[in-house]
Amino acid sequence: MRKQSRKYIRVLAAAAAVVLLAGEMSAQELNCQVEVNSSQIQGTNKSVFETLQQSISEYFNNTKWTNAQFYPNEKIECRFYLTVGEYTDDRIKGDIQVQLSRPVYNSTYTTTLLNFKDTRVEFDYKEGDPIIFSENSIDSNLTALLNYYAYLFLALDFDSFSPMGGQQFFDKAAAVVQLAQSTGEIGWRAFEDNKNRSAVLSVYTDNNTSAIRQMNYDYYRKGLDEMVTSPDKGRGVITESLKTMGKIYDVAPMSVALSMFRDAKLDELVNVYSKAPQSQREEVYQLLEKLYPTERERLEKIKNPEETR
């Protein structure tokens, strides 16, 4: 009887382990740090913003966005920082800073894939309103915003690990933009301005600038990841990949691709080239100085790292 009981317990334990492993493998994809800053708003019950912060965090982190299998330690690290500038009649106006990072292979270093400020943010929200996920429709402009950025995070992360690996998520982000454009809300319309959500998506889908997707794969997977074991080889790939930004500047000098790259990568490039040969530092400086003539002081740290310490 005891032998049977022990056998039964072992079977239950094995089954529980399988269920636990399956649960870990099906963990949601995003680990998104969410903050709602309402310091500019006076005379309003702040609980509405606390509730909103909690709801957005749960929406990002509890939604299953893909069919891919993720362990908890493989979750995509991102940040969503909403600053509320106005709140009147349940209408929130403000801006959103989004950031996306990924680990560099075989190191403790994390690199920034995206650092973007969305300044055209408006949506209706009443405390307690549910935020409901739907892949094929828009429940509110808030859900459209959250879906768009979730898919953008996924697209850029997947692209950085395999060539054009994020295509399905760019397609989903495009579907969100198309649906949102019909609502009349700001920030979605093509040509409304050159730094809104439609313009950001176009960076990765327009023929003039979509080469940045291959560049991102080269920069991260074949460049930074390789630098851990072969610094010269990895840095050489990064140098070649940067030439894509020059080509984008030549055909689309006003593209938001250029400012997004500057905000995400310039400081990192100072470190990447700190031990590079002088000729390579000169080459990168000349390339980037053409793109960012107002950033000469920062770029000097690439050209002459010893003098700027």
SULHU-V812531 format. One record per residue. N is the residue number from 1. RES is the residue in one letter. PHI is phi as a letter, one per 30 degrees, with the letter a starting at -180 (* if undefined). PSI is psi in degrees with one decimal (NA if undefined). Layout:
n;res;phi;psi
N;RES;PHI;PSI
N;RES;PHI;PSI
This chain:
n;res;phi;psi
1;M;*;-44.9
2;R;d;-39.3
3;K;d;-41.9
4;Q;d;-39.2
5;S;d;-44.4
6;R;d;-42.1
7;K;d;-42.3
8;Y;d;-41.2
9;I;d;-41.8
10;R;d;-39.7
11;V;d;-43.5
12;L;d;-41.3
13;A;d;-42.9
14;A;d;-42.2
15;A;d;-40.9
16;A;d;-38.1
17;A;d;-40.7
18;V;d;-44.2
19;V;d;-42.5
20;L;d;-44.5
21;L;d;-41.9
22;A;d;-38.6
23;G;d;-40.6
24;E;d;-41.4
25;M;d;-25.8
26;S;c;13.3
27;A;e;147.3
28;Q;d;158.0
29;E;d;-30.0
30;L;c;140.5
31;N;c;87.2
32;C;c;121.9
33;Q;d;120.4
34;V;c;135.6
35;E;b;134.0
36;V;c;113.7
37;N;c;114.4
38;S;c;23.4
39;S;d;-22.1
40;Q;d;-12.4
41;I;c;125.4
42;Q;c;149.1
43;G;i;21.0
44;T;b;141.7
45;N;d;114.3
46;K;d;-7.3
47;S;d;-26.8
48;V;d;-35.8
49;F;d;-31.3
50;E;d;-41.7
51;T;d;-41.9
52;L;d;-44.4
53;Q;e;-45.2
54;Q;d;-40.9
55;S;d;-41.4
56;I;d;-42.6
57;S;d;-45.2
58;E;d;-37.3
59;Y;d;-49.3
60;F;d;-46.6
61;N;c;-15.9
62;N;c;-11.9
63;T;d;138.1
64;K;c;107.3
65;W;d;-20.6
66;T;b;175.5
67;N;c;-0.5
68;A;d;153.7
69;Q;c;125.5
70;F;b;132.1
71;Y;d;156.7
72;P;e;-37.6
73;N;d;0.0
74;E;c;2.1
75;K;e;149.0
76;I;d;123.7
77;E;d;123.5
78;C;b;168.1
79;R;b;139.3
80;F;b;109.0
81;Y;c;107.0
82;L;c;122.0
83;T;c;120.2
84;V;d;120.5
85;G;c;-33.2
86;E;b;146.8
87;Y;b;102.0
88;T;b;129.4
89;D;h;46.2
90;D;i;17.2
91;R;c;120.7
92;I;c;131.4
93;K;b;139.6
94;G;l;-149.6
95;D;b;161.3
96;I;b;129.3
97;Q;c;122.6
98;V;c;141.2
99;Q;b;145.4
100;L;b;134.3
101;S;b;165.3
102;R;b;149.2
103;P;d;150.1
104;V;c;133.5
105;Y;e;132.3
106;N;i;35.3
107;S;a;172.6
108;T;c;4.5
109;Y;d;138.8
110;T;c;142.8
111;T;c;147.7
112;T;d;124.0
113;L;c;-30.3
114;L;b;135.3
115;N;b;98.3
116;F;b;138.6
117;K;c;119.2
118;D;c;110.6
119;T;c;0.0
120;R;c;71.3
121;V;c;121.4
122;E;b;139.4
123;F;a;158.9
124;D;c;136.4
125;Y;a;126.9
126;K;c;138.3
127;E;e;129.2
128;G;j;-10.8
129;D;e;129.9
130;P;d;145.7
131;I;c;108.6
132;I;c;127.3
133;F;d;133.2
134;S;b;128.4
135;E;d;-24.8
136;N;c;5.3
137;S;b;169.7
138;I;c;116.9
139;D;d;-34.3
140;S;a;169.0
141;N;d;-27.3
142;L;d;-46.8
143;T;d;-34.3
144;A;d;-44.6
145;L;d;-47.1
146;L;d;-42.4
147;N;d;-43.5
148;Y;e;-49.7
149;Y;d;-32.9
150;A;d;-46.2
151;Y;d;-34.5
152;L;d;-42.1
153;F;e;-47.6
154;L;d;-43.9
155;A;d;-47.2
156;L;d;-38.5
157;D;d;-48.5
158;F;d;-37.8
159;D;d;-32.2
160;S;d;-12.7
161;F;c;-20.7
162;S;a;146.2
163;P;e;122.1
164;M;h;26.6
165;G;d;-17.7
166;G;c;15.0
167;Q;e;-44.4
168;Q;d;-29.5
169;F;d;-31.3
170;F;d;-38.4
171;D;d;-41.1
172;K;d;-38.2
173;A;d;-38.3
174;A;d;-37.1
175;A;d;-38.5
176;V;d;-45.6
177;V;e;-44.4
178;Q;d;-44.4
179;L;d;-41.4
180;A;d;-30.8
181;Q;d;-29.2
182;S;d;-11.0
183;T;d;-19.2
184;G;i;1.5
185;E;d;151.0
186;I;d;159.2
187;G;j;-5.3
188;W;c;-22.4
189;R;d;138.5
190;A;d;138.7
191;F;i;7.3
192;E;d;-44.0
193;D;a;172.3
194;N;c;14.4
195;K;b;22.2
196;N;c;-173.0
197;R;d;-34.8
198;S;d;-41.6
199;A;d;-39.4
200;V;d;-45.6
201;L;d;-38.8
202;S;d;-26.9
203;V;e;-38.5
204;Y;c;-6.9
205;T;c;-21.6
206;D;d;140.7
207;N;d;-30.1
208;N;d;-24.6
209;T;b;-8.0
210;S;d;-11.6
211;A;d;-15.6
212;I;d;-23.2
213;R;d;-45.1
214;Q;d;-37.4
215;M;e;-42.2
216;N;d;-41.1
217;Y;d;-45.7
218;D;d;-45.3
219;Y;d;-48.3
220;Y;d;-55.1
221;R;d;-42.3
222;K;c;-13.2
223;G;c;-78.6
224;L;e;-45.2
225;D;d;-33.2
226;E;d;-26.1
227;M;d;-24.7
228;V;d;-40.4
229;T;c;-23.9
230;S;b;81.3
231;P;e;-44.1
232;D;d;-42.5
233;K;d;-47.5
234;G;d;-42.8
235;R;d;-34.4
236;G;d;-39.5
237;V;d;-42.0
238;I;d;-43.3
239;T;e;-45.7
240;E;d;-39.8
241;S;d;-31.8
242;L;d;-23.0
243;K;d;-23.7
244;T;d;-36.8
245;M;d;-35.1
246;G;d;-39.9
247;K;d;-38.1
248;I;d;-41.1
249;Y;d;-38.9
250;D;d;-35.7
251;V;c;-22.2
252;A;b;68.9
253;P;d;-16.4
254;M;c;7.2
255;S;d;140.3
256;V;d;-14.5
257;A;e;-36.7
258;L;d;-44.2
259;S;d;-34.2
260;M;d;-40.9
261;F;d;-42.9
262;R;e;-48.1
263;D;d;-27.7
264;A;c;-31.2
265;K;b;-19.4
266;L;e;-46.2
267;D;d;-36.6
268;E;d;-37.6
269;L;d;-28.7
270;V;e;-43.2
271;N;d;-39.2
272;V;e;-39.5
273;Y;c;11.3
274;S;d;-28.4
275;K;c;19.3
276;A;d;157.4
277;P;e;150.8
278;Q;e;-40.9
279;S;d;-37.6
280;Q;d;-39.3
281;R;d;-41.0
282;E;d;-43.6
283;E;d;-45.9
284;V;d;-39.6
285;Y;e;-47.4
286;Q;d;-40.0
287;L;d;-48.2
288;L;d;-30.2
289;E;d;-32.3
290;K;d;-38.2
291;L;d;-37.0
292;Y;b;69.4
293;P;d;-22.6
294;T;d;-1.6
295;E;c;25.8
296;R;e;-36.9
297;E;d;-43.7
298;R;d;-40.0
299;L;d;-26.1
300;E;e;-27.0
301;K;d;-23.1
302;I;d;-44.1
303;K;d;-41.6
304;N;b;74.2
305;P;d;-33.9
306;E;d;-36.9
307;E;d;-19.5
308;T;c;5.7
309;R;d;NA
